[in-house]
Amino acid sequence: MRDELIKRICADNASMFTGPGTNTYLIGIEDITLVDPGPLQESRLDNVVAQCGDKLKRVLVTHTHKDHSPGAAYLQQRYSLPVYGQKVKEDDGLQDKTFNPVKELVHGDLVETDEYVIEVIHTPGHASNHLCFLIKEANCILTGDHIMNGSTVVIAPPDGDMSAYLESLHLLKNYEFDTIGPGHGDFMDQPLQVIDWIVNHRLEREKKVLSKMELHGPGSIKDLLPLVYDDVDQRLFPLAQRSLEAHLLKLEKDHQAKRSEDIWHIT
Ligand SMILES: [Zn+2]
């Protein structure tokens, strides 16, 4: 059923940060919903629209990072398609400020057609305005950057929040689906194992943050970075630094770490 109802098209924006590129999904046969138009690449978007003809009815966006939503404003203006999602919540330099939905989607909203129903699940963590889309008829959830295939997701405070991210991963376990359609990379089966792996991976990293502080004493984020991410390619350190900050803020919230000025220590 998934293959009939959901098609994946990869945008032409492969990079170290986007993997093979951002996925655009087309849901439906006679009544098509497009999820995540990706970057503003007019001819690619024109091709997608031509492929759907007048069956394309609406555009949904998982979140407003620049590799996911900028095509939405173009589709809205050029083809008068209604776009839905959540507006930019925190302008942190990563956001697509052209995104202007006709309606803001909230947790529990249903996008109903004769062919399928899309349930909106609010999943803050990677971005505060992040949404996942569950298509029950296909037993599939589109996860945007909440869950990617092939790499872990960057959690960049202040819009990104590690505590919220873990809660949003647990939240997905309340829903039934047997496939994940990620924002980057191919479909993923065995979703429960995938979710558990991500949660464990994050908690392992959190443990490592604590153990490195225990071993080496208090330090700044710059001091801790090469210790905590000694297994990671140094080219990824700018991103890892954001995730380290997110881990430390979670530990602070959990009363396991504290900072004075920019020096972090365990409590
Ligand atoms: Zn993102």
Boltz pocket constraint, residues with backbone or C-beta under 6 A from the ligand:
constraints:
  - pocket:
      binder: B
      contacts: [[A, 63], [A, 65], [A, 68], [A, 126], [A, 127], [A, 145]]
      max_distance: 6.0
